[in-house]
Amino acid sequence: MTRKVWTTAAPMLIGTGWSQTGHSSKHLPASCDRLVSLALNLAKRPEAPGNAEQESTKEKEMKTPQTYRAALIATDIIDSPPQKHKSALRGLMQRLGSAFLAFALVIGVAGSAAAGETRDETAVRALVDTFANALVQKNAELRASIFAEDGTFVTPQGDFLQGRVAMVKDFGPEAQQAVNDGTQAAFSNYRVRFIKPDVAVVDALLTVRNVNGPNGTIIPMVPVNFFFVAVRHANRWLIQDGRAHFAAAPPSNMTKPSR
């Protein structure tokens, strides 16, 4: 340790010339000259192997953290572009996933709405199908059951009926007079429009075949235009208001040929 101090201190003393004290090496006392000479001799001697190894080890220890930090910086610089690329790619995938999810939700909602409307239209059509079947079966109560409690109906003859009780009183005698074993009734040409989710406006054609006419005659076909408004009551569709009137049969030369 003493040699290290002197090795470092000697050149400093000589080179600076004791500048800090304002003296020059040429004017040093004799004792100082001897001290300087001794320091120079020590500086010229080779250091012991043990001390050199210790200094080398210390230098290595000092360089190791610096090398490690440099390696970390280099690694960060090398990895930065791929990391940025991966981050951008991850963000793009997340945005695509969100867009796909939103698209799937829209499709799902639209599909559910379409399925619900189809289900409701089927239920609305079933109302008048029940009306036709009940006519042939001469079941006045069943025909009246498809109307709301306070529903109204205008018959082809122009009679105004309000409420199920009044309908049953009219439907019973009508069926007894007009329907026979060969009578058939069916609806066609449905036009259904939902003006609200729970309100539908419907146009349809009721065709009654082989009904009893006056004086015991059989009328082969009676077309009836049927218009009604259906309303959903709780979970059930019912006819709120219905209007029926006889449709003029088209001339025979204008009818569409049967397929």
Secondary structure, DSSP 8 states (H G I E B T S, - for coil): -HHHHHHHHHHHHHHHTSTTTT--GGG--HHHHHHHHHHHHHHHS---HHHHHHHHHHHHHHHHHHHHHHHHHHHHHHHHHHHHHHHHHHHHHHHHHHHHHHHHHHHHHHHHHHHHHHHHHHHHHHHHHHHHHHHHTT-HHHHHHTEEEEEEEE-TT--EEESHHHHHHHHHHHHHHH--TT-EEEEEEEEEEEEETTEEEEEEEEEEEEEE-GGG-EEEEEEEEEEEEEEEETTEEEEEEEEEEE-----GGGS----
